[in-house]
Amino acid sequence: MANVVVVGSQWGDEGKGKIVDWLSERADIVVRFQGGHNAGHTLVIDGTVYKLSLLPSGVVREGKLAVIGNGVVIDPHALAEEIEQLTGQGIEISRDKLRIADNACLILSVHRDLDALRENAADAGARIGTTRRGIGPAYEDKVGRRAIRVMDLINLKTLSGKIERLLAHHNPLRRGLGQPEIARETLYEELASVAGRLLPYVDTVWRLLDEARRDGRRILFEGAQGTMLDIDHGTYPFVTSSNTVAAQAASGAGVGPGTIDYVLGITKAYTTRVGEGPFPTEQDNEIGAHLGERGHELGTVTGRRRRCGWFDAVMVRQAMVTSGVSGIALTKLDVLDGMDELQVCVGYDLDGERIDYLPASQGAQGRVTPVYETLDGWQESTASARSWAQLPAQAIKYVRRIEELIGTPVALLSTSPERDDTILVHDPFED
């Protein structure tokens, strides 16, 4: 039996929520290992829609343990509200169902303030396009060794000194931005008011997962965002504030790399992106509008409209390497139904030179132009197909060509938001 990591292979929004939910039926534990509540996973189960931001997708399944790892930055109030929302939908959240790493860092109001102030002050061309939820500043405080962690809520008597250290950094920033200083008592009350709602779930997660591994329990590691938003390997600086590649599953959960047996890359049959940054295959035209409308391309968390474009095999092939992807789950194939022709990016032109990778330079990323290969579309419907025999011949050819171009096989094929509308080619847990 294998332990599986699920990562996005584009800029996020690839449909990870459904795939993780589908796989969670085969897993015992589902672990979130990076990011914050800027990520959104939408699950559709028996017609009921669940929208998750911090909670791992397995939390809606009976008999599964959901774990928030140390690599996640947690807004305690947002997490408490999400738990309440699910409770209102009939999902009981208890310690048997949820654990939170004691060494995970917290997002506070000062982080949200700083995130918004910076984004508002930036020139239009310099904006990152953050969700203004404080994720970046919280990670800055983590590496700056001044963060408040989940474990600090256990003994509130020790909070004052930690808050003073944090504000020694933030209050000068606030003064420089023309904002009033934050009093120590304000942050203390902010944390004390929510501590009791989180403490029942706190655990030493690295030890919990080690025991589970030794007992032969299946672990599913759930990533947020996508590989091309990775702080090191993405389209910097238009990226998120954490490592989104599969290797982060180990450090973000407290397990050794040998724990990971299979990496499943979630890959949309076309390409989308939220926020600013380069997008070589973007179609800011009728085609992009068509893909956005058919694919209901609105951000789960922010409601922002996603930019849409053709499938970029160069970028995805690069993500296969940087995340060590074993196989992909191809999603939203049905959105392409009815199109006469499809374009797939098979290379880039950079200043007159043909290249087969996305360069790291911000300037070069903005100058590359896609080299396309044209494929025939199909008029038949692929929606809700559950076997290869139900797919049009040209749709199968499209899938096979993607496999060739990215050098990675399709393990699963998703044909609608419903979890059962999935064609299984290879079960990652049986690797």
Backbone torsions as a table, in degrees:
resi	resn	phi	psi	omega
1	MET	NA	140.3	-174.1
2	ALA	-106.9	155.4	166.8
3	ASN	-100.7	136.0	-168.0
4	VAL	-120.5	137.4	171.7
5	VAL	-107.6	131.6	176.1
6	VAL	-109.0	124.3	178.2
7	VAL	-132.6	153.0	172.1
8	GLY	-80.6	143.2	-176.5
9	SER	-107.4	5.2	177.5
10	GLN	-125.6	-128.1	179.6
11	TRP	-104.6	31.6	-177.2
12	GLY	86.0	179.5	178.2
13	ASP	61.0	30.4	-178.2
14	GLU	-86.8	-5.6	-177.6
15	GLY	99.7	32.2	-177.5
16	LYS	-65.1	-33.8	-175.3
17	GLY	-57.0	-49.0	-179.5
18	LYS	-63.1	-43.9	-177.0
19	ILE	-66.3	-42.5	178.4
20	VAL	-63.4	-41.0	177.6
21	ASP	-62.4	-41.8	179.4
22	TRP	-62.8	-41.8	-179.7
23	LEU	-74.7	-27.5	-175.6
24	SER	-62.3	-23.1	176.6
25	GLU	-64.0	-26.0	-180.0
26	ARG	-94.6	-10.3	-176.5
27	ALA	-99.9	162.7	173.3
28	ASP	-100.0	-33.9	-176.3
29	ILE	-133.4	136.4	175.9
30	VAL	-118.7	124.1	-172.7
31	VAL	-118.0	127.2	170.2
32	ARG	-91.7	130.0	-169.5
33	PHE	-121.1	-1.3	178.0
34	GLN	-163.5	170.5	176.7
35	GLY	85.1	-173.7	178.9
36	GLY	-135.7	-151.3	-179.0
37	HIS	-90.6	24.3	169.1
38	ASN	-87.5	-10.8	178.3
39	ALA	-90.8	145.6	178.9
40	GLY	-131.9	128.8	175.2
41	HIS	-119.7	124.6	178.3
42	THR	-104.0	125.0	177.8
43	LEU	-113.8	137.3	174.9
44	VAL	-119.2	110.2	-176.2
45	ILE	-126.5	116.1	-178.9
46	ASP	51.9	40.2	177.5
47	GLY	83.4	-7.2	178.8
48	THR	-95.4	133.2	-178.5
49	VAL	-99.1	126.4	175.3
50	TYR	-116.6	128.1	179.1
51	LYS	-113.7	116.1	-175.5
52	LEU	-113.6	144.4	176.7
53	SER	-121.0	-44.1	-179.9
54	LEU	-110.4	-36.9	-176.3
55	LEU	-70.8	134.4	175.8
56	PRO	-61.9	149.6	-174.0
57	SER	-60.3	-27.3	-178.5
58	GLY	-66.5	-9.5	-174.9
59	VAL	-67.3	-19.8	-179.6
60	VAL	-88.8	1.5	-178.2
61	ARG	-105.4	134.7	177.3
62	GLU	-67.8	141.5	175.3
63	GLY	79.3	7.0	179.3
64	LYS	-111.0	145.2	176.3
65	LEU	-102.6	123.6	177.0
66	ALA	-98.8	134.6	-175.6
67	VAL	-128.8	130.9	172.5
68	ILE	-101.0	113.4	-173.6
69	GLY	-80.6	172.9	-177.2
70	ASN	-67.5	-18.9	-180.0
71	GLY	-77.6	-8.3	179.5
72	VAL	-88.8	142.8	168.6
73	VAL	-100.7	129.6	-167.3
74	ILE	-113.6	123.0	167.3
75	ASP	-83.9	108.2	-171.6
76	PRO	-62.3	-35.8	179.6
77	HIS	-71.6	-39.7	177.8
78	ALA	-63.7	-39.6	178.8
79	LEU	-66.2	-43.2	178.6
80	ALA	-61.3	-39.9	178.6
81	GLU	-66.8	-37.5	179.2
82	GLU	-66.6	-39.3	176.6
83	ILE	-62.3	-42.7	179.0
84	GLU	-64.0	-39.9	-179.9
85	GLN	-62.4	-45.3	179.0
86	LEU	-66.3	-38.1	177.1
87	THR	-58.9	-39.9	177.7
88	GLY	-65.8	-22.9	176.9
89	GLN	-91.9	8.2	175.7
90	GLY	92.4	9.1	177.9
91	ILE	-97.3	112.6	-179.6
92	GLU	-79.7	125.9	179.8
93	ILE	-108.2	112.5	179.0
94	SER	-128.5	176.9	177.9
95	ARG	-63.7	-26.1	177.1
96	ASP	-68.7	-18.2	-175.8
97	LYS	-110.6	-22.1	-174.4
98	LEU	-139.4	135.8	170.8
99	ARG	-132.7	146.7	-179.8
100	ILE	-124.5	131.8	-179.7
101	ALA	-63.0	129.9	-179.5
102	ASP	-67.0	-21.8	-178.3
103	ASN	-100.5	15.1	173.1
104	ALA	-75.6	146.3	-178.5
105	CYS	-91.5	153.4	-174.6
106	LEU	-103.0	148.2	171.4
107	ILE	-97.3	129.0	-178.5
108	LEU	-116.5	172.6	-179.2
109	SER	-60.0	-33.3	179.3
110	VAL	-64.3	-30.1	177.7
111	HIS	-71.1	-42.5	178.5
112	ARG	-64.0	-42.1	178.7
113	ASP	-59.1	-48.3	-176.5
114	LEU	-64.9	-39.8	178.7
115	ASP	-58.2	-48.8	-178.4
116	ALA	-68.7	-41.4	-179.5
117	LEU	-61.2	-43.6	179.7
118	ARG	-65.2	-44.2	-177.3
119	GLU	-65.7	-40.0	179.9
120	ASN	-68.1	-32.5	-176.6
121	ALA	-80.6	-19.1	-176.4
122	ALA	-74.1	146.4	172.5
123	ASP	-63.6	156.6	-175.8
124	ALA	-53.3	-41.6	-177.7
125	GLY	-75.5	-13.0	-177.1
126	ALA	-103.9	-2.6	-179.4
127	ARG	-72.1	138.9	179.8
128	ILE	-81.5	-29.2	-175.8
129	GLY	87.3	36.3	-179.7
130	THR	-71.0	166.1	176.5
131	THR	-84.0	0.0	177.3
132	ARG	60.7	32.2	-178.2
133	ARG	-103.2	6.2	173.4
134	GLY	88.6	8.1	-175.7
135	ILE	-64.3	-49.8	-178.7
136	GLY	-59.2	-53.5	178.3
137	PRO	-59.2	-32.3	177.6
138	ALA	-66.5	-41.3	176.4
139	TYR	-66.4	-34.9	176.6
140	GLU	-60.5	-43.4	179.4
141	ASP	-68.8	-30.3	177.3
142	LYS	-62.8	-51.6	-179.0
143	VAL	-74.8	-18.8	175.3
144	GLY	-83.1	-0.8	175.1
145	ARG	61.5	38.2	176.8
146	ARG	-131.1	12.2	-176.3
147	ALA	-72.2	153.0	167.6
148	ILE	-90.9	129.8	-177.6
149	ARG	-108.9	165.6	-178.9
150	VAL	-54.6	-42.6	-177.6
151	MET	-61.5	-23.2	-179.6
152	ASP	-70.4	-16.1	178.1
153	LEU	-77.6	-15.8	-177.9
154	ILE	-68.4	-39.0	179.9
155	ASN	-122.4	93.5	-174.6
156	LEU	-66.1	-18.4	-179.7
157	LYS	-65.2	-24.4	-178.1
158	THR	-90.4	-3.7	-173.2
159	LEU	-68.6	-36.9	-172.2
160	SER	-56.5	-46.6	-179.5
161	GLY	-64.4	-38.1	180.0
162	LYS	-68.9	-37.7	178.3
163	ILE	-66.8	-39.9	178.1
164	GLU	-60.3	-41.3	178.2
165	ARG	-62.5	-42.2	179.5
166	LEU	-64.3	-45.1	-177.3
167	LEU	-72.9	-21.7	174.5
168	ALA	-62.0	-23.0	175.7
169	HIS	-91.8	-45.5	-171.1
170	HIS	-77.5	-36.8	-176.7
171	ASN	-64.8	-39.9	173.2
172	PRO	-60.9	-36.9	176.5
173	LEU	-63.3	-42.8	-179.2
174	ARG	-64.6	-41.1	177.5
175	ARG	-60.9	-42.5	-179.7
176	GLY	-65.2	-25.4	179.2
177	LEU	-96.1	9.3	177.4
178	GLY	74.7	25.4	-178.7
179	GLN	-111.0	151.5	178.8
180	PRO	-68.2	151.6	177.0
181	GLU	-69.8	157.6	176.8
182	ILE	-99.5	132.1	178.3
183	ALA	-79.3	147.2	178.7
184	ARG	-56.8	-39.6	-177.7
185	GLU	-63.8	-31.5	179.9
186	THR	-63.6	-48.0	179.5
187	LEU	-69.5	-34.3	178.6
188	TYR	-60.9	-47.7	-180.0
189	GLU	-64.5	-37.6	178.3
190	GLU	-58.5	-40.5	-178.8
191	LEU	-81.8	-42.9	-178.3
192	ALA	-62.9	-32.2	-176.6
193	SER	-70.1	-19.7	-176.3
194	VAL	-114.1	-10.0	-174.3
195	ALA	-54.7	-46.7	-176.8
196	GLY	-63.9	-20.3	-179.1
197	ARG	-84.4	-18.1	-179.4
198	LEU	-104.1	-31.4	-171.9
199	LEU	-58.1	-31.9	179.4
200	PRO	-59.8	-18.9	-175.0
201	TYR	-103.7	-2.4	-172.9
202	VAL	-71.8	139.2	-179.2
203	ASP	-154.0	166.4	172.0
204	THR	-87.9	93.2	-167.1
205	VAL	-67.9	-39.0	-178.6
206	TRP	-59.5	-37.8	179.5
207	ARG	-72.3	-40.9	177.3
208	LEU	-56.8	-45.5	-177.9
209	LEU	-72.3	-33.1	176.7
210	ASP	-64.5	-42.8	178.2
211	GLU	-64.6	-39.7	178.9
212	ALA	-64.3	-41.2	179.2
213	ARG	-63.2	-43.6	-179.6
214	ARG	-66.5	-27.3	178.6
215	ASP	-84.0	-0.1	178.3
216	GLY	78.1	21.3	178.7
217	ARG	-81.5	144.3	-179.0
218	ARG	-81.0	130.3	-178.5
219	ILE	-116.3	130.3	176.1
220	LEU	-111.8	120.3	-179.7
221	PHE	-98.9	122.3	-172.6
222	GLU	-108.4	117.5	178.4
223	GLY	-91.9	163.1	175.8
224	ALA	-117.3	165.0	-176.7
225	GLN	56.8	-147.8	-177.4
226	GLY	-143.9	165.3	-175.6
227	THR	-58.5	-35.5	-177.7
228	MET	-79.9	4.4	170.3
229	LEU	-105.6	7.7	179.7
230	ASP	-62.6	139.6	-176.9
231	ILE	-62.5	-27.1	178.0
232	ASP	-99.5	-42.0	-168.9
233	HIS	-106.4	2.3	-177.9
234	GLY	-95.7	-164.4	-177.0
235	THR	-84.5	65.9	-177.8
236	TYR	-60.1	136.3	7.1
237	PRO	-90.8	6.4	-178.3
238	PHE	-86.1	66.3	-173.8
239	VAL	-137.3	176.5	172.7
240	THR	-86.5	-177.5	-171.3
241	SER	-101.6	13.1	-179.7
242	SER	-135.9	168.8	172.8
243	ASN	-79.9	125.1	-178.0
244	THR	-104.6	-4.7	-179.2
245	VAL	-71.8	164.5	-173.1
246	ALA	-61.2	-31.1	-179.1
247	ALA	-60.1	-25.9	-179.8
248	GLN	-66.4	-20.3	178.7
249	ALA	-58.3	-35.7	-179.1
250	ALA	-70.4	-55.6	-177.1
251	SER	-71.6	-29.4	-178.1
252	GLY	-80.6	-5.1	178.2
253	ALA	-125.0	-12.8	178.8
254	GLY	84.7	33.3	176.9
255	VAL	-120.9	162.1	176.5
256	GLY	-78.4	155.4	-179.1
257	PRO	-60.6	-24.4	178.3
258	GLY	-68.4	-12.2	177.4
259	THR	-70.1	-25.4	-175.6
260	ILE	-87.4	123.4	-178.3
261	ASP	-107.9	-30.4	-175.0
262	TYR	-145.9	135.6	176.3
263	VAL	-113.7	119.2	179.2
264	LEU	-103.9	119.3	179.1
265	GLY	-95.8	118.3	178.0
266	ILE	-81.2	126.3	-170.4
267	THR	-135.2	121.3	178.3
268	LYS	-78.9	147.0	-176.0
269	ALA	-71.4	-7.5	170.0
270	TYR	-136.9	-161.6	-176.4
271	THR	-129.4	139.7	173.8
272	THR	-135.6	160.5	177.0
273	ARG	-152.8	139.2	173.5
274	VAL	-106.7	139.7	176.3
275	GLY	89.0	-166.9	-174.9
276	GLU	-84.4	173.8	174.5
277	GLY	116.0	167.1	-177.4
278	PRO	-65.4	149.8	-179.6
279	PHE	-156.2	84.0	-171.9
280	PRO	-56.4	-37.1	-174.4
281	THR	-99.2	14.7	-178.7
282	GLU	-59.4	140.0	176.9
283	GLN	-116.9	91.2	179.2
284	ASP	-86.2	64.3	-173.0
285	ASN	-157.8	-161.6	-178.3
286	GLU	-64.5	-34.4	179.6
287	ILE	-65.0	-46.5	178.4
288	GLY	-62.2	-40.5	178.4
289	ALA	-64.4	-38.9	178.7
290	HIS	-63.6	-46.0	179.1
291	LEU	-62.7	-40.8	-179.5
292	GLY	-65.7	-39.2	180.0
293	GLU	-70.9	-47.6	-179.4
294	ARG	-64.7	-36.2	-176.0
295	GLY	-91.3	1.8	-178.3
296	HIS	50.3	53.7	-171.2
297	GLU	-85.6	78.7	172.5
298	LEU	-125.8	138.3	-177.9
299	GLY	-61.6	135.0	-179.4
300	THR	-61.9	-41.0	-175.2
301	VAL	-84.4	-47.8	-170.3
302	THR	-100.3	-20.0	-175.0
303	GLY	77.0	5.9	179.8
304	ARG	-69.6	142.4	177.6
305	ARG	-70.6	133.7	179.4
306	ARG	-85.3	141.4	171.8
307	ARG	-74.6	141.4	-173.6
308	CYS	-125.9	149.2	178.0
309	GLY	-163.7	-177.4	-178.4
310	TRP	-70.8	161.6	177.1
311	PHE	-62.7	131.9	-178.9
312	ASP	-109.8	95.9	-177.5
313	ALA	-70.2	-26.8	178.8
314	VAL	-65.7	-49.6	-179.4
315	MET	-63.8	-44.1	-178.2
316	VAL	-67.1	-39.2	177.1
317	ARG	-60.3	-38.1	177.4
318	GLN	-64.7	-40.7	178.8
319	ALA	-65.5	-33.0	177.6
320	MET	-59.9	-36.7	-178.3
321	VAL	-76.7	-49.2	-173.9
322	THR	-70.3	-21.0	176.2
323	SER	-106.8	-1.1	179.0
324	GLY	59.1	46.1	-173.4
325	VAL	-71.0	132.8	179.2
326	SER	-86.9	-37.8	179.9
327	GLY	-162.3	161.1	-178.0
328	ILE	-113.0	155.6	166.7
329	ALA	-107.4	111.4	-177.7
330	LEU	-88.6	123.5	-174.5
331	THR	-115.3	160.9	172.7
332	LYS	59.6	32.2	175.3
333	LEU	-60.1	-32.8	-176.4
334	ASP	-65.0	-21.4	179.1
335	VAL	-64.5	-25.3	-178.1
336	LEU	-85.7	-5.2	179.6
337	ASP	-56.1	137.5	173.4
338	GLY	87.8	0.0	178.9
339	MET	-90.6	135.5	-175.8
340	ASP	-70.0	-43.2	-179.7
341	GLU	-132.4	151.1	177.0
342	LEU	-127.2	141.6	177.4
343	GLN	-108.8	140.4	175.8
344	VAL	-128.8	128.9	178.5
345	CYS	-76.8	122.4	-177.7
346	VAL	-114.5	-1.1	178.9
347	GLY	-176.0	173.4	177.0
348	TYR	-124.2	152.2	167.6
349	ASP	-107.0	122.2	178.4
350	LEU	-122.5	106.4	178.6
351	ASP	53.5	41.8	177.3
352	GLY	87.3	-0.4	-179.9
353	GLU	-112.1	135.3	177.7
354	ARG	-81.9	125.4	178.3
355	ILE	-127.4	159.5	-176.6
356	ASP	-119.8	29.7	178.5
357	TYR	-152.3	162.0	175.5
358	LEU	-91.7	115.1	-175.9
359	PRO	-65.6	157.9	-177.3
360	ALA	-78.8	-25.2	-176.7
361	SER	-67.2	133.2	177.9
362	GLN	-60.2	-42.4	179.8
363	GLY	-63.8	-44.4	-180.0
364	ALA	-65.3	-37.8	178.5
365	GLN	-61.8	-34.8	179.0
366	GLY	-76.0	-18.5	-177.2
367	ARG	-98.4	-16.5	-177.0
368	VAL	-65.9	142.9	173.9
369	THR	-120.9	141.4	-174.2
370	PRO	-74.9	145.6	169.8
371	VAL	-104.5	119.5	-172.1
372	TYR	-102.3	150.5	167.3
373	GLU	-115.8	133.2	-177.6
374	THR	-95.4	130.4	177.8
375	LEU	-121.8	149.8	177.0
376	ASP	-69.7	140.7	174.2
377	GLY	-87.3	-166.1	179.4
378	TRP	-144.2	150.1	-178.0
379	GLN	-98.7	-21.2	-179.5
380	GLU	-73.7	162.9	-179.2
381	SER	-88.7	137.3	171.6
382	THR	-104.0	-5.0	-175.2
383	ALA	-59.8	131.2	175.6
384	SER	70.4	11.8	176.3
385	ALA	-65.1	141.2	-179.0
386	ARG	-125.4	10.1	175.4
387	SER	-153.7	158.0	177.9
388	TRP	-59.6	-33.5	-177.1
389	ALA	-64.0	-21.4	-179.5
390	GLN	-88.8	-1.3	-178.6
391	LEU	-94.6	142.5	172.6
392	PRO	-61.1	150.6	-177.7
393	ALA	-58.5	-40.9	-177.8
394	GLN	-69.7	-29.7	176.2
395	ALA	-67.0	-40.2	177.2
396	ILE	-63.7	-40.9	178.3
397	LYS	-62.2	-38.0	178.4
398	TYR	-63.1	-46.0	179.7
399	VAL	-62.0	-46.2	-179.1
400	ARG	-63.8	-35.7	178.9
401	ARG	-68.2	-38.5	175.8
402	ILE	-60.5	-44.7	178.0
403	GLU	-55.6	-44.9	-179.6
404	GLU	-62.9	-44.7	-173.5
405	LEU	-71.0	-33.2	-178.1
406	ILE	-97.4	-7.0	176.6
407	GLY	68.5	27.7	-176.7
408	THR	-143.5	136.9	-177.9
409	PRO	-78.2	156.6	172.3
410	VAL	-82.3	123.4	177.1
411	ALA	-95.9	-35.2	177.5
412	LEU	-138.9	151.0	177.5
413	LEU	-130.3	121.1	-178.1
414	SER	-101.1	132.5	-175.1
415	THR	-121.1	8.1	173.0
416	SER	-173.7	169.3	177.6
417	PRO	-67.3	-20.0	-179.7
418	GLU	-68.2	134.9	-172.2
419	ARG	-62.2	-31.4	-176.9
420	ASP	-81.5	-11.6	177.7
421	ASP	-84.9	69.8	-175.0
422	THR	-141.3	131.7	176.2
423	ILE	-98.7	117.5	-179.8
424	LEU	-92.5	121.0	175.5
425	VAL	-100.6	-42.5	178.9
426	HIS	-145.4	125.4	179.0
427	ASP	-78.5	113.5	-178.5
428	PRO	-56.9	-30.5	-177.8
429	PHE	-75.6	-8.2	178.7
430	GLU	-108.5	23.5	-176.7
431	ASP	-63.6	NA	NA
